[in-house]
Amino acid sequence: MVLSPSINSHNLMHGLRIKHPKSTKYDATEESSAERPSKRLKRLDPDTREDSNTDSGQQSPRREKREIAESEAESDGEKVEEPTSSRQTELESALPPTKTDKEAIEEYEAYKASQEIEPEDGGGADRLGTRKWVRGKSSIYVDAFNLALDTVLDEESHLFDEAEMSLFEHWRQLSYEAQYLYVRLFLRKTAAWHRINALGYHSDVTDMDLSVKRLSETRPLAVSSVSAHFHPGELEPPEGTALGEMFTFADKSEEHITTLEEASTLLKLDELKAIAREAKVQGRNKSELLDSLRRTSQQQTGLGWASLRRFDTESSVKSEASAKDVDESNSEANALGSNRDAHFTRKILDETGPCIRLSLAPLKLFERVHLVFYRSSEWTEKSLTTIILARIARRNFPEYIVSRSASVFPSRALLVEFEASLRTQFRIDNILEFNGKPDADGLQEILDVFDQVYPRWKALLEEEQRKEDSVYESGEGAYLRRLSPAWVYTRIVHKAAYVLQKLKHHEREHVLLSELLAQRLFHASRRGAWYQRKALLEEHYMWALRPDEGRAEDAQKKAWKRIALQTCEEGLQDPLVHLIHHYDLQKRVTKLEKALKIAKRLQHDFAHVRLAKPVEVAIEGVRIEKDSLLRPQAGTASKRTSSPHPNSTRRGMKTIWLDHLEGDGECSVEAMCLSLYRSQGWKGYHSEGGIVRTLFAYLFYDILFTYVPNVFQTQFQTCPLDLHTDAFFPSRLSEINHRLVQIGNGEAETLIKKVWKEQYAKKTCVVGLDWAFELDDLVEIASCFDGEALATICKVLGQEYGQRGGGVPDLFVWRTDTKEVRFAEVKSENDRLSDTQRMWIHVLTGAGVRVELCNAVAKEVRTVDY
C-alpha cells in the first residue's frame, strides 16, 4: 500500500481505500466476476462429502488494518485497510508447489503399496523414513499426524505434563481405523457435530461403529503435577479445554445433545423446512427458520406434549387412565420441560441419526502439538501432507543446514502463555476488526486488557533484550521471538495505541509510541508507522499537553516542531524502518523545515529520490467482442450493463485484442502492448512480478540459504521459514546490506552467472526463481539496470517479501543500446489500479525507474460471432 502523508488536499486519498459506486463494478475483478461461494469451496472427494466448507483448520483470511494516521486529515485515527492476502502457513510458503489433491493422495498411497510390505512398525516417522506402507494399516493423513506427534515428543517432550503424556499413550494404543477417523475429523470444523452415517471413509474404516465406540470410550489419565496459571489479559480458560481424571477422544450425540438449540444446528435446510412446516413457522432462510422454531418452542406449553406422550404408547391405548395416571403423566412432562423442546429434539436426532464430535480437551492438546511442530499457530490439511508429498517428489533442493532447536519454547509455561496470548489477541481483533465499528465499551475493554498486559510485556522485553545481548547468536533470536508471548503482547500494545488515538488521549499515546520505538526486537515492520504517528503528535498536539517551561505559545509550538523533525530524522536513519515508509517521513521533514524557516543550505535535499508519477500513455488497437458474450443466455432475461454503449465489453472480463505485428492474431491487452514495445526496439516479458522475484532469487541465493537456526525445519524447503515474515531482514541485516552495496556497484551480472552455473543443471527449487528466463536476457537486464535502483527493489523484497510479491507492473522491457529498463502497467477500460500496484509504482519511480501506465484505447471494435 502506498504511504503518502501529504499536506496537499489532492493527495489525501493516498493510503486510503475508497469505496467506489456499485455501478462502476470497480471490485469486479476477473476472479470476483464469477459467483463466489459464501464459505469455502467443496472438495470433490466422494468419501468426504461432509468436508465441504470444512477444508481444514485454516483460519479465514482477514484484513489487517493500519491504525497510524497518514496525514493531518487522518489525525483522528481513521483506519486504513491493507490488501488482503490469502492465508498460507510459513511451512507451506517454504515448500515447493506440490499437488495435494485427491489424485496426489492416491499416487502417494499407490507408491507406498508398491514398496516391500513388512510388519507394522513403530510410528509415522519410521514408515516415512523407510518408505513402507501397508494398505488398510496407514494413510498419508495418519502418517503426517503421527510424524508431527513423534517428532515433537522425541525432541520437545518437556513441554507436556504427565496427564498429556498419558493421553498420547492412549492415542498410540488406538487402532489404525480409529486414528484415521480422528485425524479426518481433526481436519474439519472440529467444534461441529458430524453425522456418523454420512462420514464415508469406507475404504479406510471398515467398521465405523467400532471406531466411533473406541473414540468415545472413557479413559483414565495420570495426575498432572503442573498447576494452572493465570495469564495477563486472559479471561477464564475456555470451558472443556482442561484435562481431568477421565477423558474421551470424541463425544456422542446421545450423551451430549439435550437441547433444541444444540440439535437444530445439525439440520440441513430441507430437513429444517419439513420440521418448520410441522411447527407452522416460517422464515426466508435457515437462520430465520431456526430462530422461529426456537421461539415457537419456548412459547408453547407442554400440554399437547404430555397428551402426545400419554397416547403414544401401546399400553396407554389399552388401559384406562385414572386421574392419578394423568397427574403422573403431567408431572413427567413437566420434568422433561414445559415446552416442545424435547419433542423437536427427538425428531431432529431421529432424522440425523447418531453424531460424533471431537472432545475439546484432547483436540486443543493436539493443536498444541501442531503449533510446536510447525512453529506456527496456523496449519492446514495441505501443510499436514505437503512434507510427505514433497518427500516423494523427484526434485532437487538447495543445500542448507536443517536445524530444529528444542529451545523454541524453553518451557511448558511459556508455551501455554503463548497460547493464552493468542486467545487474548483474538479478543481484541474481534472488537476492532470483525464486528463493525467498536463502541465505547469495546474500546475500554481493550484498554483494560492493555493495563493487565503492560507489566508482563515490560518484563518480557527486558528478558528478551538480555537474551539478545548474551545468549542468542547468528540471528537466532529474530525467528524465535515470533513464538514468544512478548511478540503477541507487543501487537496488543500497538492496538492499545490506536485506541488511545481514537479516544484522543494523545499524551498517553505519545508515551506508548516512544516505548514501542525504544524496543527494537518486536514488529520491526511497524516502526515506520510508529515514527510517523509520533511525529504527527509532536507537531500538532504535544505543545499544548506538556509544560511550556516559560515559553510563549509560538515558541512552544516551534520547540515541538523541532522535536518532530528530530523524530523524522531518527526514522530515516533507523535501519529497521522499511523503505516504503521513507517517502512519508521525507515529506514531513520537508514540511517541518519550511515551517521552522531553516536556511535552505541546511535543509535536507531529497532530490535523489526522484519521485515521479507514472507516465500515462495511450495505446490504440482493435478490440474483439464475442457476440455470444453480448447475447443473453437461453432462458434468462436480458440485463442492462453499466456501460452506456450496447456493444461494450462487460466490466471485469478480460478483453481480446488483435496483434497486428503477429498476423492479426487474437491476444490479451498485455500482449498487444508488449508487441508495440518490441516494434520500438525494446525486449520484454509479460511477467508481472516474475522477473523481479527471479532476479531477487539469483542475487540473494546464498543469503536465502545461509545458516540461521530454526528456519529450515525440513530438507524440502525452497526458502527459509522466516522469508515471508519481518524477521528475515533484521536477522541477516549485515549480509543483506553488504549484498545491496555489491548490487549498487554493478556486480549483479557476476552474481547471476555464478548461481546459474552452479544450479541450472539441477533446476534447483528456489522460491520465486523461474528457470525459463534465459541467462543472456537476465545478464542484459542486469547490465541495463541502474545498480542503485536494482538494490532498492531488492531491499523492498527483502523487507516485505510476503506482502510485496504481488502488484508489480505487468510488463518489463529493456533495451541494450540506451541501457534502459522500464516497467509498464497495462489497463484497459475495465481495469483500475489496486493498492499493491500503486505501492510498486511508488517504489519504482522513487528508485528512478520509469513506469508507464498504458491505457489501451480501442480505435475499432469488431464483433465476432462464436
N, C-alpha and C positions, 0 to 999 in steps of 0.2 A: 504494500500500500504506500502511495506517495505521501510523504510527510512534508507539508508546506505551511508553516506557521506564518502566513503573510499578514501584513498590516493592511494591504490594499483590499478593498471590498471585492474586487473581481477575482481574487484568489481564495476567498473564504470557503469555496466549495472543496478545495483540495483536502483529501484525507477523510471526507465525509461520504457516506453512502446516501445518495439522493434517490428517493423513490420516484420513478417515472410513472406517468399516467398509464393506466392499463391499455389504453388504445394504441400506445406505441409498441406494445409487446416487447419492451426492452429486455426483459428477462427470458424471453423465449429463445434460448439457445437451441442448437441442434438437438442436444440431449433433452432439454426441457420441453421441446415442442411436442414430443411424444407424451402420451399419458403416463404419468408416474404412479407407481404403486404407493399406497398410503404408508406402508411399513417397509418390509423387506421383500425381495424377490423370492419366489418359491424355487426350491431345488427340484430337480426332475427325478430324484431317486424314488422309485415306487415303494420301496421298503421303508422310506422315511417321510411319508406324506404329512406327518404331523410336524415335520421340521420347517414347514413354511412359516415365514415371519419369525423364526427362532433359530436362525442360522448358527448362532454362536453366542458366546458370552461377550461379544464385542459391544462396546458402548456405542450409541448413536453419535455421529459427528455433531458437534455443536459449534456455534460461533463464539470465538473469543473476542471480547470487546475491550478496546483500549479505553482507559479512563483518563488519560492525561490530556488536558486541553491543548489544542494545537495552535491556537491563536487567541488574541484578546476576545474575539467574538465568541470563543468557546470557553471562556474562563469560568463560566458557571458549571462546567463539567458535563457537557453533552457527550454521551458515549459514542465512540466511533467503532464501527464494526470492521473486523478484519476478514479477509476472504476465508471461506470455509474450505478445508481440505479434507479429503477422505481419510478416515481414521485408519492407521496402519501401525501395528506394533513395531518396535525398534528391530526386533529379530526378523520380521517379515521384510522390512526395508533393507536389511543387510543380506538376505538370502537371494539367490538368483531367481528370475521368473521361472516358476515351476507350475506345471499343471497340477491342480488339486481337485479336479472334478471327479465324477464317478468313474470315468474311463481310466483316469490315472490311478485311482484306488484299485480298480480291477487289474490293471497292469502290474501294480505292486504285488497284489496277492497271487497273481499267476506266476510272477517271478519267484516269489517265496516258495510256492508249491513246487516249482521246478527244481529247487535245491534238494540236496540229500536230506531225507527225513530221519531225524534222530529223536530219542526220547525227550520228553518235555524237560526243559532246563530251568535255571533259576529265575529268570526275570526278563523284562523287556530289553534291558541293555545287553544281556547275553545273546538273546535271539537276534538282535540287530547286529551285534558285533560279528557273530558267526554266520549271519545271513541264513538262519534256519527258520522255517515257518511251517507249521502243520495246520492244514485246513481243518476248521472246526475247533482249533485249540488256540488260535491267536488271530488278531486282525491289526491293521495299521492303527486303529484308534486305541486299542488296548495296549499295543506296543508303545505308542507315543506317550500315553498316560503313564504307564509304568516306567518308561525311560526317565520321565521327569521326576517321578517319585524316587526311583532308585538312585538317580544322580544326587538329588537333594539329601537323601538320607545317608549316602556314602560320604558326602563332603560337608554337610551342614546340619547334622542331626542335633547339634547343641541348641538349635532354635526351637525344639519341640520338647514338651514335658512328658511325664510318664503316661498320662491319660492319652495323649495324642499318639505316642509310640504304640500304645496298646491298640488303638484304633487301626493303625497301619498293619499290625499283625493280623487283626481280624480281616482286613482287606486282602491280605495275601492268601488267607485261607478260603476266600470265596472261589467258587467255580468260575471257569472262563466265561460261561454264559451269563452269570450274574454280573461279573465285571464288565462284560461287553454292554449289557443293558444299562448299567450305571453310567458308563462313560458316554454312551449316546445321549442319555438324558442330561448328563453334565454339560453337554454342548448346546443344550436348548435353553429356553427361558426357564431356568431351573426352579423358579419360585412357583411355577404353574403346575396344575394337575394335568395328567395325561391319561387318556383312556387306554386301558390295557388292551382292549380288543382292536384298537386302531394303531398300535405301535409298529406292527410289521416286524422287520428284522428276522424273518422266518429262516433265512439261510444261515444265520449265526446263532439264533436262540431257538432250539428245537422244543423246549418245554418252557413256555413263557410263564405259566402259573408257578412252576417250581422256582424260577429265577426271581419272580416277584416275592415269593414266600421267603427266599433266602435273604433278600434285601430288607424285608420288613421284619425280620426276626429281632427280638430284643436281646441285646448282647451286653455283657458286663464290661466295665472299664477299670483300669487301675486308678488309684487315687493320686491326684496331682499334688505335688509339693509346692507348686507356684501359686501364690496368692494373686488375686485380681488387683489391677492397678487402675486408678482414675487418671485420665489424661486431660490436659487443659483444653477447654472448649468443647469437650465431648459431652453429649447427652448420655442417658442411660444406655448401656450396651443393647443392641437390638435383641428383642425377645427371641429366645430359642437358639441363640448363637453360642451359648456356653455349654460345654460338655458336662454331663452329670455322671452319676454312678452307672447308669444304663443308657444305651443309645440304640438307634436303628439307622441303617443306611437310607431307608425310604419309609414314607408314611403311606398308609392305605386309606382310601376314602371312607370306608365304612366305619373307621375308628376316629376320623378327624373331621369329616364334614357333617355338621349337625345343624347348620342354619341355612335358611333360604339365601342369604347374602353370599355365602360360600358356594352353595350348589349352583346358583344361577350363572356363575361365571363359566361353568362347564358347557353351557348350551351353545349350539350353533344357531344361526339366525332362523333357519326354517323350523328347528325344534322349538325355539323360543316363540315363534309365531303361533305354533299349534297350541302351546300352553296358554299363550295370551288370549287366544280365541276362547278357550275353555273358561278362563278367568274373566272374560269380557273386558279386557283392557286394550288400549290402542297406543300406538306410537309410530313415529316416522322412521326410526332406526333402532338398532339394537340397544343403544343406551337408553332411549326413551321407553322402549318396551320393558327393559329391566326395572327402571325407576317406577313405572306404572304398576308392574307386578308386585314389587316390594311394598309400594304404598297401599295397594289394594289389600294385600295380605295383612298388613298391620292394622288396617281399619276394620276389617270384618271379624266378627266374633266367631267363636268356635262351636256354636250350637249345631250348625249344619255338619261340622266335622265330627261332633260327638254322635250325631244321628247316623252319619256315614259309617263310623266305626262300629256302632251297635248292630246295624243290619248288614254289615259287610261280611259277616262270618256265617258259616253253615249252622252253627249251634244257636246263634241268635234268631235265625229264621224258624227253627224247630221248636224253640222253647218260648214260653210266655214270660215276658219281663215283668217283674214286680216293681213296685216303687223303689225298693231297695236297690234292685239291679240298675234302675235308671240313675239313681243318685251315685252309685259306684261308677257307672259309665261316665257320667258328667265329671266326677272327680278325676277320673283317669284322663279325660280330655283336657281338663284344666291343668293337670300336671304336665301334659305334653305341650301346652301352650294354648292360650285363649284365641289364637288366630289360626289361619290356614297354612302357616309356615311348614308344619310337619307334613301336610298333605302334598304341597308342591315340592318340597324337598324329596319326599319319597318318589314322586313321579319323575323328577329330574334324574335321580340316581338309577331308577329303573330304565330310563331312556339311555343313559350314558354307559351303564354297566360299571364295574369296579374301576377305580382310577388309582394312580400312583403319582407321588411327587417325592423328590429327594429331601431328606431331612436337613434342616438348616445348619445344624452344628457341624456334621461331617462335611457338608458342602462348603462351608466357609473355611474349614481346615484345608480341604484340597485346593481351594482357591489360593490359600496362603502358600501352599507348596508350589503352585504355578507362579506366584509372584516371586518366590525365591529362585525358581528355575529360570524364568525368562527375564529376571531383573526388571520387571515391569508390572504395573497393576493392570495392564491390558494384555489380553491374549485372545486368540480366536481359534476356531477349528483349523483354519489354514496354518496358523503358527504352530498348532499342535502336530500337524502332519508334514509340514514342509521340510523339516530337518530330515525326516526319513526319506521323502521323495528325492530330496537333493542328494542323499547318500547314494542312491542307485542311478542318478543321472550321470551320463557319460560326459563330464565337463571338467575343465581344468580351472583351478582356483589359485589365487596368489599365494605366495609363501609368506607366512607370518607365524608368530608365536601364539598358540592358543593358551589363554590364561584365564582360569576360573578361580578367583580368590574366594576363600571361605570367610574373608573379613568384610564382605559387603554389608552384612548385618552382624555387627560384633556380638550382639546378644539377643536373646529372645525378647527382652524388654523393649529394645529399640525397634525390633520388627513389629511388635504389637502396637507400639506407639505410632509407627509409620502408618499402619492400617487405620488406627483411630484418627490420625490427622487427615487421611484421605476422606474419611466419613465427615469430618468437620468441614473440610474444604467443599465437599459436595453440598452441605447445608447452605453455605454462603453462596455458592454458584446458583443454587436453586432459588435463592431470594433475589439475586441480582440479575440473573440471565434467563431463567426458564419460566418465570411466572409473570411476565409483563413488568411494568414499571414498579419498583419496590415502594411500599408505603413507609410512613414514619416508623412504625413498629418494626418493620423489616430492617431498616437502616440501623435502628437502635440495637436490634438483636446482633447485627454484625459487629457493632462497637463493643457490645458485651462480650462476644467471643474474643475479639481482639484484646480486650483488657485481661482476659484469662490466659491467652496465648503469649502475650508480650513478655512476661518474666522468663518463661521457658525458652522463648526464642532468643533472648539476650544471652541466656546461659549456654545454649547450644552454639550460638555464634562464637563465643569465647572458646568453647571446646573445639570447634572445627578449625578456628584460627591456630590453636595450639597444635593440632594435628598437621595442618598445612606447613607450619614453621619447623616442626621437629620430627614428624612421623612419615608423612607421605613423600614419595619420590617419583620421578618420571611422570608427573602429571596424573598420578593415580587418584588423587582426591577429586578431580573435576568430575569424573563419572560417578564415583562413589557417593558424592554429595547429593546427586539426584535421587538417591534412595534413602536419604536422611529425613527425619521429621522436620528438620530445620528448613529443608527445601520447600516443603508444603507450608510451613508456618510463614516463611518469607512471602509466599504468594498471598497468604491470608492478610499479612500486614500491608501488602501492596493494595489489596482490595479495601482495607480499612482506610488507607489514604484517600481512595476515591470517595468513600462515604463521607469523610471529613470535608472533602471538596464539595460534595453535594449539599452538605449542611452549612457550608461557608465558615467552617472552623479553621480559618486559614493559618493562624499561628501554630496550632497543634499539627496541622498538615505539614507545615514547613519543617517543624522539628522531626516529624516522622520521615519525611523525604531525606533530610540530612542524615538520619540514622541508616536509611536504606543505602544511601550512597557511600557511607563510611565503611560498610562491609563490601568486600569485593569477591565473595565466594559464591553467592547465590543469584540466579536470574540476571546474568550479565546482559542479556538481550534487552532488558528493560531500562538499563542505565541511561540511555539517551533520552528516553521519555521522562525519567525522573529529573534529569538535568533541565529539560525544557520546562517542566511544570514548576520546579523550584525557582528558576529564573523569572518566570512569569509572576509568581507570588512576590518575589523581591522587587520586581519592577512596579507592581500595581498596588499591593496590599500591605506589605510589611512596614512601610514607613509610618502608617497610622496605628500599627499594633505594637511597636516596640518603642521604648523611651527615646525621646528626641535629643537627650543629653544637652539641652540648652540651645539646640539649633532651631532656626526658623523653619517653617513648613517647606519652603522651596529647597533649602539646604538639606533638610531631612530626606526629601524625595531624591535629590541628586546623590546623596550618600548611598541610598539603597539601590539606585540605578547602577552605581559603580560596583556594588556587591553583585548585582545581577549580571553585569558584564564579566566580572571575575568568574562567576559560576559557568557562564557560557564558554569562557576560555578553558576552564578546567575540563568541561565536557569534550571540547575539541581535542584536548591533549590526552584524554583518557584512552588508552589503547583498547579497552574493553567496550567502548561505545561503538556501535555498529555504524558503518559508513552511511547508511541511508538516513541517519539522524543528523549528519553533519550539516546538510543544507539548512535545516531548521535553525540550528544553533548559529550558523553563519549569518542568516538573515537577521536574527535578533541582535547579534553583535553589531552589525552594520547600523541597525536602527538605534541602538543604545549609544553608540559612538557619536552619531549625529545629534541625538538629544543632549548629550553631555558636552557638545561642541568641542570635541577633541580635535586637535590640529590635524590637518589632512596627512601630514607626513608621519604622524603617529598612529593613524588608523590602520586597521587590518585590511589587507588587499586580498580579496578572494577572486580576483580576475582569472586566476589559473583554473578555477573550477569550470569556467567556460560553459555555463548553463545556457541552454537554448531550447526553445520549443521544437517539437518535431516539425520538419518541413513538410507542408502539405502539398501533394502533387496529385493531379488528376490524370488518370489513365483511361483512355477511351477504348471500347471494344464492342464486340457483337455478343449480346446475351441471348441464350436459347431458353425458351419456355416450352415445357412439355404440355401439350394440350390436355393430356389425361389428368394432369395435376390441377388444371383450371376447372375441369368439369366436376360437378358433384358426384359422389358415389351413388350407385344404384340404391334406391330405397331411402335416400337421405335428402333432406331439403337443402336447397342451395343457400349458403350463408354468405353474407356480405363481409368481405375482408376489410381490414383497417386502411387499405390503400385506396386512394380515390381513383386510381387507374384500373380498369377492369382486367387488363392483361398483365398486371404487376405480379411478380413472384411473391408468394406468401412469405411473410416475415418469419424468420427463424429457420428457413430452409436454405440449404446450400444452393448457390446459383451456378449455372452452367454457362460457359463462355466458349468462344471459338479462338483457337490459337492459329493466327494467320501464318506464323513462321513454321508451323508444323503441319502444313497442308489442310488448314481449317478443321483440324480435329477438335472434338469436344474436350474441354478441360475445366479444371477449377479456376476460380478467380485468382488464386495464388500462382498457379502455373502460368496463367496468361501474363501476369505482371512480371514473373521471373523471365519469361520468354522475351519480354520487351527489354529488360535489363541486359540480357545476353546479346540482344541485337545492338546494344550501345557499347559493347566491348567488355562487359562485366562477366565474371564467372560467378556461379552462386548455387545455393541449395535452398529448397523449401524445407528447412529443418526445424523451425521453431526453436526450442531450446536444445536440440540435439547437438549442434556444433559447439555450443558453449559448454555443455556438460562433457562432451568428448575432449575438448581442449583442457578442461579442468582435470579430468582423469589422467591424461597424459602428463600434464605439468606437475601434478601433485601425487603421482603414483606412489613413490617411496614414502611420502608423508602420510598418505592414507593408511599404509600398512606398516608403519613404524610401530615399535612396541609401546603400547600403553596398557597397563593392567586392566583386566576385566572387560575390555571392549571386543575381544574375539572369543566367543563362547563355543563356537563350533569350527570345524575345518572347512565349512562350505559357505563362507561369507564373501560377499563382493565388496564389502566396506566395513569399517568399524561400527559398532552399535551406536556410538555417540555422534556419528556424522550428521544425523538429522536432528540433533539437539544443539543447544548453545554451549554444551560442554566441549565440543570438538575444537573450537577455535582457541580458547584460553589454555587448554591442556597441551597444545602444540604451538604456542604463540611464537616462541623463538624460531622454530623450524619454518613456520609459515612466513614470518617476516623476512627471514633470510631468502626464501624462495621468491617472495614478491620483489625483493631487490634484484635477484637474478633475472626475473622476467622483465622488470623495468629496464635492465641493462642490455636487453636484447638477446638473452640466452635461451629463449623459448624453442627455437629450432633445434638446438642441440639436445634439449631435454626430451622433445618429442621423438627424435630419431633414436635416442638411447632406449626409451621404453618400447618403441616399435621393434627394434632389433631383438630385444630380449623376450618379448611376449607375443608378437604377432603370429608366429608359427603355431603356438599353442592356443591362440584365440582365448586368452585368459579372461575369465568372467570378472569384470570390474564395473562398479556402479557407474552408469552414465556413458560408458565407453562403447561407441559403435564402431566396430572394426570395418564396416562398409565404407567409411570415409577413406579415400586414397591418401597414402602417405605424402605424395607430391602436392596434393591440394592442401593438406594440413601444414606442410612446410611453407608453401606460398602464403597461406593465411597468416602464419606467424611472422613472416618477413614483412607483410603489409601492415600488420597491426602495430600501432604505436605501443611501445613497451609499457609505458605508464598506464595507458588505457586498458590493456590486457590484464595488467596486475590489479587494477581497480575492479574489473569484472570478477576475477578470481577471488579477490578478497570478499566481495559480497557473497559469493557462493560458499566460501569457507566459513563465513559468519552465520549464514542462514540457508544452508543447502536445502533443508526440508521445505522452508517457506518460499524460496525463490526459484524452485525448479521449473515452475510454470510462468507464463506471461511474457516470455522472450519473444520479440517480434518474429513474424512468420518467415521472412526471407533474410538470408545472409548472403551478401555479394562482396566481391573484391576484384581488384584489377592490379596487375603487376606493373604496368607502365607508370602509373602515378603513385604506387604504393599506398593504396587507399582501401579501407573497408567501410561497409555501410550496412545498416540494418533497415528493413522496411516492414512496416505493419500494414497489411492489406485489409481494406474494409470495403465491402460492397454496401449497397443501400440498406441491407438488412442488419448490419453489424454496428456495434458501439464498442468503445474501449472499455475493458474491465479494469478493476483496481490494480491487479497484478501487472497488467500491461502498462498502465500509467507509471507504476513504480519502476519498471525496467527502462522505459523511455527516459525517466528522470535520471537513473543511474548511468545509462549510456551517454546521454547528452552531457551530463556532468563530467564524464570522463573524456569528453572531446570527440566522441564517435557520432557521426551524422546518422540521424534516424529520420526516415521519411515515412509519412502517413499517406499511403497510396489509396486514394478514393477512386474506386472503379466506377466509371460512368458508362452507361450503355448508350452508345450513339445510334444503335439499332437493336431492335428486339425482334427476333424471329420465333414464330410459334411453330413447333414441330409436333405432329400427331404420332403418338407411340401406342 
